[in-house]
Amino acid sequence: MFAFAGISTEGVMFCFNEPYTNVGTVVFSVFFGFVSGTIISAGTAAISTRTQNPQNIGTHMGMHIGTAGFTVSIGPPVNGAQVDNSSGFKQVAIFSGIVSLVGDVLMLNRKLVTNRGILGKV
């Protein structure tokens, strides 16, 4: 589920520059909110299922959220610099899509090495 959410998020991110009307922007926002929310909730579920000792779930969640907070702090300044140096959001869409793609490839790689495979329940 987590990998498929990542793939769908990349598809939506690469379309970031395409809406030209208010309606298109609203439709894009709804789709992006759905797929990005799926990543957030699936990531939390993945952490809780991978923890062997239930007493350590909070520790693992804290480490995950701390890492995610660090990475979320990097993206907006980079995207802001790209908007300042260009005339639109095309570079932002490409950068965000590629960063999501790299994360998804790493996630799929991690899933492939499990004994249940890419479609197996962990």
HELIX and SHEET records of a PDB file:
HELIX    1   1 PHE A    2  PHE A   14  1                                  13    
HELIX    2   2 ASN A   22  ARG A   50  1                                  29    
HELIX    3   3 PRO A   54  ASN A   56  5                                   3    
HELIX    4   4 ILE A   57  ASN A   85  1                                  29    
HELIX    5   5 LYS A   90  LEU A  112  1                                  23    
END                                                                             
